[in-house]
Amino acid sequence: MSLIRRALAAASLAAVSMIGPAQAGATLDGVRSRGTLSCGVNTGVAGFSQPDSQGVWRGLDADLCRAIAAAALGDASKVRFLPLSGQQRFPALQSGEVDVLVRQTTATMGRDTALGLRSVGINFYDGQGFMVRKDAGVSRAAQLDGATVCVQQGSTTEGNLADWYRAANIRITPVLFERIDQVATAFSSGRCDALTTDASQIAAVRSSFPNPGDFIVLPDRISKEPLGPMVRRDDQEWFDVVRWTLNALIEAEELGITSANVEARRAQDSSPTVRRLLGADPSLAQGAKLSPSWAYDAIRAVGNYGELFERNVGKSTPLGMERGPNALWTAGGLMYAWPLR
């Protein structure tokens, strides 16, 4: 080895030896300093994020916010929910007004590369569909030629609609609104022939109508909409906290760990996988700058992913949704926890 190469190798080794354990990122430090997680959610979509009659936010997304708070702070109640419109959501995250966005937001390449944000994972696999009045005599989307369609402005649904009707060579007149509740009101009052958005939101909107049976959801899906939380790109440690909290909820369902049995499983289960998840092995928590009980706290507070789904949007709820692609991979779905090891 030449003298120059020896010098470079020595310098590299010295640099590596000076690197200590990574410090907690600015976002996690900020959350802990103020003692509250600021979570951006939708302005009110049944089953995902909507305040109940007591002002308590309920839904699949709201529960994920609570799980993140439990993992970061040890207390699922320490969440400030900030309702955001489609146009407000990204600026609020970019500016630091919210720590995480859990707002039925589709993961796309453009959002990952152009906004200074990062999609963390998927908590709901969705697709864009259409709703019409039952008496309209429409059974497929291709029959909407010449129709007016209510759609939310500034969302992926607006772009998907334009791509679809141009490719299908039919005439559609979009009628744009800022918020999904405005889209729903306009459609129900007859301003549009159809409503389009993600199928999950269609189910939520339909369930809110006085007579849901007067409306039908067409079987067509015109897009892939993988929905999940987003964080700022500049804080890898916080990205890890949110990503692995979501994975912990999915892993818990895979292992049969629920909010009801998590304490017993933590005390009695000798499985290495369960012990790693529930904190008997603290090495994973140390790497993420979290308490050893981070996943245990999250699962105890909100349950596993399956519990979140069934409680908020499942068959026994007004939305009545099947698991479909949101079932575990072992049941034919797409939900698959990355290994916690």
N, C-alpha and C positions, 0 to 999 in steps of 0.2 A: 504494500500500500504506500502511495506517495505521501510526502510530508503534508501536502495540502489536504489530501483525503483524510489523513489521520487527524488533522486539526478540525476539519469539518465534523467528523464523527465524534470527536471529544466535545465539541460545542453542542452538538445535538443531544448527546447523553447528558450534558450538564443542564441543558434547557429542560429536558424531560424530568430530571431529578428535582427541579425546582417547582414543578407543578404539584400543588397540593390538592386536597379534596375540593371539588367545585362548590362554590358558595350558592346559597339559595338565590334565585333570580329576584329581580326587582318587584315583579308582580306578587310572588308569594310573600316576600317581605312586607309589601304594602298591605296585602290582605291581613296578615298577622298583626301588623302595627295598628290598623284601624279596627281589627276584630270582626270584620264583616266582609263577605264576598259580594261584589256587585255583579249581578247576572242580568244580561240583556235578554229579554224574552219577547214573544209576540204580544200584540196589543190586546189579545183575547181570543183564543181559539180553543173551544171545548176539547178536552182530552189531552191537550199539549201545554198550554199555559193560559189560565184564566182564573181571575179571583172568584171565590165562592161568595155566598151571601154574607159571610163574616169578613170578607176582604182577604181571605187566605188564598194564596196562589196554589192552584191544583193543576196536575197534568204530567205527562211523560217528561216534557222538557223541564218543568218546574222541579220535579223530583230529581232529575239529574243535577240541577243546580244545587239542591240540598245535599246530594251525595258528594259533590265536589267540596262543599263547605265542611262536611263531616270529615273528609279526608285531609283537608288543609288545616282546619281549626279544631276538629274533634267535636263539632257542634253543628248539626244540620239546620238548626234554626237561625244561624247567623248569616242570613242571605238578605240582601237588598235587591228586590226584583224591580227592574226598570223596563217598562213596556216601550217597545220601539217599533216604528213603522218600517216598511221595507226600505225607504229612502234614508231613514235615520240610523239603521243598524250598523252599517260599516263605519261611518264617521264616529259613532259613539265608541266603538271598539278601538279604532285607530287613535283616537284622542286620549284614551285611558279612562273615559267616563265609565266604562264597564270593564271588568276583568276578563270576562268570557261571554261569548254570544251563544246562547242555546235557544235558537229561534227558528226552527224548521228551515234551516239555511242549507241550500244545495251545495255540495262540494263540487267545484269546477276548477279547471286548470287556470282560467283567467283570474279567478278570485285568489288562488294560491300564489300566482306569479306577479300580479299587477297591483294588489291592494296592500301589500305589506302584512298580510294575514296568513294564517295557516289553518286548514281543515284538520281537525284532530282525529276524528274517527266517525263512524256512522252509528247513530242510535235509532234510525228508522229508514228502511228502504221503501221508497215511494215512487210514484209515477204520475204524470199529469193526465187528468181526465176531464170529463164534461158532465154537467148536470142539466137536465131539461125538465119541463113540466110533463107530467104523464100524459096529459091530453094533447100534447103537441104532435103525437104520432111519430116521433123520432126514436129509432132504436139503435142507430149507429152514427158515429161522428161524420161519416161521409155524407149523410143526409142534411148536414147543416149548411149546405151551399146557399149563400145569400143571407145568412143569419147575422144578427148582431150578437156579440159575445162579451159579457162583462169579464174584465181581467184586471189584476192588480198591476199598477204601473211600477216600473223599476225592478221587476222580479224576473227570474228565469222563465216564468210562465208566459210573460209577454213575448219574449223572444222565441220560445218554443212554439207558441201559437202561430206567429208569423211564418216560421220555418215550415210548419206543418201544412197550413192552408196553401202556401205557394207550391210546395211539393205535390200536394193533392190536386192542385189546379182547380180550386174552388174559391168562391168569393166569400170573405168573412169581413165584417166591420167590427173591429175591436172598440169597446167602450171602456176607457181607462179610469181607474180610481186609485187613490193613494193607499187606502187600507182595505183589508179583507172584509171588515164589517160593512164598509160602504159598497163593496162588490156584492155582498149578500143582500143588502137592503135594495139595491137597484134591481137585482135579478128578481127578487120576490115581488117587487112592485110592478114588474112587467116592462122595465126599461130595456131589457135584453132578452133574446130568445134562449140563450144558454149562458152558463157560467163555467169558466175553466180555471182550475188551479190544481194543486196536488190532490190526489185522491183522499189523503188523510184529512185535508182541510174541507174537501167536499163533504165527507162524512160528518165532520163537525158542524158545518154550516147547515146541512140537511137536518141534523138532529135538533138544531135550534129553532126550526120553523114550527109554527103552531100545528101544521098538518104535514109531517114529513112524507106521508104516503102519497101526497099530490105530486111528488117529484121523483125522478128516477136518475140513477147514475149510469151513464153509458158504459159498456164494457171496454171500450177502446182506451189504450194508454199510448200517448204520443211522445213520451220521454222517459228517461231514467232520472230519478231524483233521489240520490243518496243524501239524506239529511243528517246533520250532525253539528257538534259544537265547533266554534272557531276561536282562535286566540291570535294575539299579535306575533309576528314572525321573530321579533327580536329577543324573545325570552324562552330559551329551550327548556329551562328547568320547569317553568310553568306549563309549557306544552306537555311535558312528561307527566305532571300531576294530573292534568285533565284527561290525557290519553289513557293513563293506567287506571284512573278511577272508573272510566267507562268499561275498560277491559275487565276490571275486578267484578263489576256487576254481572257481566256476561259469564265470566269464569265461575262465579257463584252459582248461577243457574246450571251450568254444565256439571258442577259437582253436587247439585242438590242441596246447596246451602241457602237457607231462607232467613228472613228477619226473625222468624219464630225459633229456628233451631241453631242460629249462628253461635250463640253462647255455649250451647252444649257441644257443638262440633269443635269449637275452639279449645274447650277443656278436655275433650275425650278422644278426638280423632287423631290417629297416629300417622295418617297419610302425609308424606312429605309435601305433596301439592297443597293440601289443606293447611298444613302448618305454615308454609310460605305465605299463602294468601292471608291467613288470619293473624300473622304477626309473631308466631313462635320463632321464626328465623328473621331477625331484624335487618339483615344485610340489604334486602331490597328497599326497605324504608329508608335506610341511611343513604343509599344512592340517590333517592328522590327527595331527600331533605324532609322526610315526613316522620310522624310518630309510628312506631311499630304496629300500632293498632289502626292505621289509616283505613285499610280495606274493611276490617271488622266494624269500625265506626260507621262507615258508609252503608254497609249491608244491613247492619242492625237498624239504622235510621230509616232506610227507604225500601229495603228488600233487594232481591236480585233482579236482573233485567226482566225475566218473565213476570215477576210480581208487578213491576212498573207497568208493563204492557197490559196485563189483564185488568189491573186496577183502574187504568186511565182510558184505554181505548178498546179493550177486549170485548168478547162476545156478550158479556153480562152488562156492558155499559150502553148508554144511548147510541154510541158510535157503532157498536156491534162488529168490530173488525176482526177478521181471521188473522192468525199469525202470518201465514203466507211466507214471503221471503224473510220476514222478521223472526221466523222460527229458528231454533238452533240448527247448526249444520248437521247434527246427528238426527234431526227430524225433517231433513230436506230443505231447510232454510239457508240463509246466508250469514246468520249470526255466529261468529267464531272468535273466541277470545285468543289473543296472542299469549304465548306461554309466559306466565309469571315465574320466572326463574333467573 
